[in-house]
Amino acid sequence: MFKKNNSNSENTNFWISYADLMAGLLFVFILLIGAIMVKSSILKNVLAEQESSLSKKNEILDEQEETLDEQSDHLIDMSQSIAIKMDEINKLKNLLAKRDQSLKESNENLIITNKSLELKAEELNKLNQLLLAQNTNIDKYSDKIVILQNLTEEQNRTIEENKVDLNEYENRVVLLSNSMTKKDENLKMSEEKLLKLLKALDNKQTRYDDLLTKLQAQKAKIKSLTGIKLKVISELKSSLGNKINIDKESGSLRLASNILFDKGSSKLKDGAKTELKANFIEYVDTLITNQNIAEHLDKIIIEGHTDSDGSYLYNLNLSQQRAFAVMNYLLTLDYIKKHNIKEKLVASGRSYLDTVKINGVENKDASRRIEVKFRLKNEDAMYEIERILDAD
C-alpha cells in the first residue's frame, strides 16, 4: 500500500513539473514572437524616416542645384551608402519573411507536440502499470538472487576443495610416471618371453593344420547329410519308376484336380477315390518302408493348388477345402491307421501362389492340382548348413 501511494505522488509531481516546463517554453515562444514583431515595427519606422529624409534631401538638392558640381563627389559617396542601406533593408525583409515562415512551422510543430504529448501520457500510464508489475517480480527475483548467491558461495568452496584434490592427483601422476619407467624395464624382459611364445606357436601351427584337415573331412560328412533329400527323391524314382507322376525337383506326387473334383467344387468324385487311394498308398508306402527314407521323414503334406482365375481369397478357400477333403478321405483308410501315419499328415491351401508355367506362360490345367509331398526332419537346418558350407 505504501509503495502505491509513493508512486502516485511521484507521478503527480512529474506531471506538475512537466506542465510548468511546457508553460515556460510557451512563454519564451510568445516573448520571441513579440520581440520579432517589435523589431519589425521599429525597422518599418526607420525605413519611413529614411524615406522622409530622402525626400527632404531631394528638395535640398533642387534648391542647391548650383552647388551640385562642388558636392558631386560627396553625393556619389552618399548614393553608395544609400545603396548599401537599401541592400541591408532588403536583407532585413528577407529575414522577416523567413522568420514568419519559421514561426508558422514552429506553431505547426507545437500542435504536433501537443498531440504527441497526449499519446505519451497514455503510454506513461501503461508504463506505470508495467512498472508496478515489474516491481512485484523484482521482489520475487531478489529472493532468488539471495539463494543463487548462497549457491555460488558453496560452489566456490567446492572449487577450492577440487584444487586441493588436483594437487593430490598431480603428485599421483608423478608417482605413476616413475612406475611407468619401471614397467618399461619389465617390457624388455617380456620381449624375451615373446620369442619363446613364438616358437611355441610354430609348434601349434602344425597342430592347427592337422585340425583343419579333420574339419574338411567333417564338412564332407555334413554335405552328405544335407543331400539327403536328393537321395530320397532318387529312391522314390527308382521304387516308383513311371507308375506315378513325381516332380523331379521336389519329389512330390501330383494329382490333377479335374480327375478328383468338379469345376469350382471341393467334393471328391466317387470315381476318383480309388485312384487317389492307390497312388497315395504306393507313394507313402515307398517313404515309410524304405529304411533310408523313414528315419528322416517328418511330415506328409497335402497341398491344394488353383489357377490364377478369380480372386486370391476365393482360390485360397477353394484350395484349402480341396486339401481338407483329400485329407479327410485318406484318414478313413485302414492303411493310415495300420502304419500310424495320422500324426504325420498336414493339409494346406496355396491358392495360385505356385502356378505351373511353361516358357513363362501359365498352364492352367496343370496348375489346378493336389500335391502330396514329404518334409524331412531338420530340413530347414540342413539347408542352412548347406548354404553356409557353399558360402565358405
N, C-alpha and C positions, 0 to 999 in steps of 0.2 A: 504493500500500500504506500509506503514512504517513497519508494522508487518511482511510482507513477506520478505522485504529486511533484516531485523534483523535476521529472521530465516535462510535465505540463508547464511548470513555471519557466523552465529553460526555453521551451518553445515560445511562450508569450513574450519573454524578454528578447528573443531573437527577432520575432516579427516586429516588435516596437522599434528596436534599433534599425531594422531594415526599412521601416516606414520613415523614420527620421532621416536616414541616408537618402532615400528617394526624394523626400521633401527638400532636403538641402540641394540635391542635384537640380531639381526643378527651379529652385530659387536662383541658382547660379546661371541656368539657361536663360531665365527671364532677365537677369541683370545683363547678360551678354547681349541679348536682343535689344534691350533698352539702350545700352551703350552704343550699339551699332546704329540704331535709329537716331540717337542724339548726334553722333558724329556725322551721319549723312546729312542731317538738317544744318549743322554748322558749316559743312562743306558747301551746301547749296547757298547759304547766306554769303559765304566768302566769294563764291562764284558770282553771285548777284552784285556784290560790292565791287568786284573786279570789273564786271561788265559796266557798272555805272562810272567807275573811274576811267575806263577806256573811252566811254562816250565823252566824258569831260575833257579828257586828253585830246580827243579828236577836235573838240571845239577850240581848245587852246592851239592845236595845230593849225586850224583855219585862221585864227587871229594872228598866229605867228608864222605865216607863210614866208614872210620876208627873212625870218631867221633860220629857215629850214636848211639853207645852204651851210650855215655855220654849224648847225647842230645835227647835220646829216649822219655824221659818224656816231654821235650819241644815240640817235634814233635807231640806227642799224643794230646797235648793241641791245637797245630796249626791245626791238622786234624779235631778236633772237631769244631774249629771256622770256618774252611773252609766248613764243612758240614752244619753248621748253615747258612753261607752265601749262599750256594747253595740252601738251602730251601727258603731263602729270595728272591733269584733270580727267583726261580720257582713261588713263590707267586706273584712277580712283573710281570712275564709273564702272569699269570692268570688274574691279574688285568688289564694288557694291552688288553688281549683278551676281557674281559668283557666291558672295555671302548670302544673298537672298536665296539662291538655289540650295546652298548648304543648309540654311535654316529650314527650308521645306523638307529636305532629306532627313534632317535631324528630327523634325516633327513626325515624319513617317516612321523613323526608327523608334521614336518614343511610343508610338501607337503599337508597333510590333512588340517592343519590350514589355509593354503593359500586358499584352496577350500572353507572351511567354511567361511573365511573372505569375499570371493566373494559373497556367498549366503547371509551372514549377511548384506552386502552392499545393496543388493536388498531389504531385509527385512526392513532395515533402511529407504530406500526411501519410502516404503509403510507406515511405521510408521510415517514418516514426513507428508505424506498426511493425515493420520488419525488424527494426532495431529492438523493439520490446521482445519479439520472439527470439532474436539472437542473444539478447541478454540472458534469457532463461536457459538457452543452450550453452552459453558461456559458463553459467553456474554449474551445469552438469559436467561440461568438459574440464572445468577446474578440478573437480573431484577426481576425474580420471587421470589428469596430469600428475596429481599427487601420487596416485597409485603407480603411474609409469616412472616417476622419479624414484620411488622405493625400489621398483624392479631394476632400474638402471644401477642403483647402488649395489643391489645384490649381484648383478652381472659383473660389475667392476670387481667385486670381491672374488667371484669365481675366476675372472681373468687373471687376477693376481695369483690365485691358487694354481691355475694352469701354468703360469710362468714358472712357478716352483717345480711343477711336475716336468716341464720341458727341460729344466736344468738337470733334473734327475735322469731323464731319457738321454740327454747328451752324454752324461757320464757313462750310461749303459752302452751307448754306441761306441765309445772309446774302448770299453771292455770287449765289445763284440769284434771290433777291428783287430784287437790283439789275439782274440780266439781264432779269427779267420787266418791269420798268419800261421798259427799252429796247424789249422786244417790243411793249408797248402802243403805243409810238410807231410801230413798224413796222406794227401793225394799222391805224392810221389811214391809213397810206399804202396798205395793201391794200384798204381800202374804196373808194378811188378806182378801183383796178383792177377791183373787182367791178362797179362801174357800167358800166365798159367791156364786161365779160363779159356783163352782162345785155342790153346792146344787141346783142352778137353772138348771144346765144341767141334773141332775137326774129327775127333773120335765119334761124337754124337751124330755128325753128318752122315757117316756110313750107316749108322743105325736108322737114321731118317730115310735113307734110300731104300733100306730093306722094308720099312713100314709102308713106303709109297708103293712098292711092288705088290705088297699084300692088299693095299687099298684098291689098286687097279683090279685085282682078282675079285674082291668083294663087289666092286661096281659091275663087273661082268655078271656075277650071280644075280644082282638086283635087276639088271637089264633083262635077264632071262625070266625073272618073276613078273616084271611089268609087261612082258609079251605074252602073258597067259591067255589074254582074250583072243589074240590071234590063233593060239593053239586050240582054244575052244571052238572057234569058227571053223578051223581046218578039220577038227574032229567031227563037227556037225556035217560038214560037206562029205567027208569020207563015209560017215554012217548012213546019211540020208540019200546021198547021190542026187539024182534028178527026180526023186519021188515028190518032194515038196519045194515050193518057191522060197529059197533062202536068200536074203540080202547079202551080197558079197562083203560089204564093209562092216555092217553091224551084226550080222548073223541072225537077224530077226525073221520070223515066219510071217509072210504077207498073205492076207486073205481078202479078196475083192468084196466090197460092200454090196454090189448088185447081186452076188450069189447069196449073201446072208440076209439082206434086208431089202424091202421095197423102197422106192424113192421117197425120201423125207420121213421114213418110218424108223423106229428103233426096236421094233418087234421082230424077233428072229423068225425066219421062214422055217416051216416044219421040215421041208426037204433039205434044208441046209444044215440041220443039226447033225446028221450022220457024218457028213463030210467034215464039219468042224471038229467033231469028236475024234475022227480018225487022224486028221492032220495034227491036232493038238497032242493027242496021246503019243503019236510017233515022234513028234518034236521034243516033248518033255521027257519021254522015256529015254531018249538019247542023252539028255542032260543029267538025269538022276542016276542012270545005270552005269554011265561011264565014270569010273573012279577018278580019272584025271580032271573031270569037269565038276563032279558032285561036291568034292571037298572045297571048291572055290565058289559055288553057287550061293547067291544071297537072296535074290528076288526073281520072280517071273512076272513080267509087266504086260498087261493087256491095254493097248492104246487104240483109241478111236481117232480116225483122220477124215477130213472132208475136203472138198474142193473150195475154191475161193468165191463161188456164187453165194450171194446173201451176206448178211452182216456177220461180224466176228462172234457176237454173243449167241446168235441163233445157231451157228455152226458149232460153237463150243458146247452148248447144251445138247445138240444132237449127237456130237461125237462122244460126250460123256455118257449119255443114255445108252448108246450102242455098246460102248465098252462095258458098262454095268450089265447090260443084257447078256453079253457073251460070258462074263464072269459068273453071273447067277446060274446060267445053264451049266457051266463047267463044274460048279460047286455041287451039282446034283449027281455027278458021275461017281461011280464006285471007285474008279481009278484014283481020283483025288483023295478019297478017304483012305484007301488002301495004303498009299505012299505018303500020306500026311503032308500034302502039298498046300493045303488051305492057307497056312500061315505065310507061305511064300508068295501068294497071288496078290497083285495090286492092279487096280483099274484106273485109268485116267483118260480125259479127252484133250485133244490137241488142236481142235478147230482146223483152220487151214494154215497153221504155222509151218508145217513140214510137207508142203505140196511136192509132188513128183514132177520134175522138169526135165524135158528132153531138148537139148540145144537151146536152153534158156526159155523155152515155151512150156507152160503148164499142161501136163497130161491129166485132164480132169477125171477120166475113168480110173487111171492108176492112183490118183490122189485119194479117191474115195475107197478106204480100205480099213481093215483091222490088222494090227501088228501085234504079234506075241514075241517078246524079246526077253533076254535074260540080263541080270545085273550081278556082277561078281562082288565078292567081299572085298572091302577096302579098295574099290575100283578108283575112286577119286584120289586116294593117297598114292596108288600105283602110277596113275597118270602124272601126278605132281612130281613123284620121284623121277619118272622118265623124262619129264620136262627139264628138271634140274640137271640130270646127267647129260642130256643133249646140249643144254646151255654150257656146261663145263667143257 
